[in-house]
Amino acid sequence: MSDYLVQPFLKFAKPAFRATRLINFDTGKPELKPDHQTWLSDAANAIPSTRNFGIYIFGYASKLGFQGQNTDQSDASNVTLSFDRANHAARALEQANARVTTRIDKFLAEGNKDYSAAATDDSAMWRAVEVHVFLDDPPPPPPNTTPEPSCPGGRRYRKWSISTPIGFSASPVPGAVLAGNVVVFRKDEGKPQIHVYISPGAGGGYSYSGPKLKAIWSWLQTIFGGLNLSALSWTSFTATTAFNFDDLDGATCQIASAGAGVVAGYQKAAVSVYGKVWFRDSNGKCMFATKDFCSNVDTSGKDLQVGVGGSVVGGPLIRMD
């Protein structure tokens, strides 16, 4: 290590892919040192492009008070300072790897919490930021860290499964397709939950036959009434941006598919979903923007179909159950 990098203080049940404690920030300042910058860039670039990951960032400040402030005011200022230090670290990670933007799962400004010293102590070890990069699923944070409030709309989840058991397609004119699909999402974190959506859409492609547009709802609802959720074929995926069921309502679902059948068929399909969602940006603040929930999830397999053809269609997810 160096005068600016030491082993992290926080302990986790799962070893990190990369972890360090960036120390010796200038007193009262949030700017990174060159050694900090180098480590953050190297860590971000080392993340395999094919792997999912999550990042925890914890900012700290020494006990040294701010001139002219009482103890409570100084402690609050130290929280702000620790936030700014963590923010600088997060921005450096994001500049090196754009995927970081939606992968910061914990961003905590701890101020001078959790160490005992005189009010004038200015330890370099606590003018610090800890960064932990975990591949796949991050472990729970240590119990002594400050709980992080959720962004508006409640908790979001990364672990999901998806099934596309029913679909149809029809071409009202050459080169244009009307389509409808039943898309089923299962939340796999915590207690599993299943919600069923219809995604009517239009796009480009071709189709041999299918129901007329006015028959879409009655046809799908009739089949849905006999849908056996326990017998579905599921594809598990990790969300690009964490989301919940409320975020899915009205989100846009795009399905690129090719299939054939009348009632029983086979569909080759890739599902992408995007929509408005609250997420924690690399600046540590909750942001609201259009983000990808998942991209090109392969849900190919046996299904119920009316029609023969191939298409790329997009439309809103409308909850059916």
Secondary structure, DSSP 8 states (H G I E B T S, - for coil): -BTTEE--S---SS--SEEEEE----TT-----HHHHHHHHHHHHHS-TTS-EEEEEEE---S---TT--HHHHHHHHHHHHHHHHHHHHHHHHHH-GGGGG-EEEEEE-TTTT----TT---TTTS-EEEEEEESS-----TTS------TT---EEEEEEEEEEEEEE-SSTTEEEEEEEEEEEE-SSS-EEEEEEEEEEEEEEES----GGGHHHHHHHHHTT--GGG---EEEEEEEEE-HHHHTT-EEEEEEEEEEEEEEEEEEEEEEEEEEEEE-TTSSEEEEEEEEEEEEE--EEEEEEEEEEEEEEEE-EE--
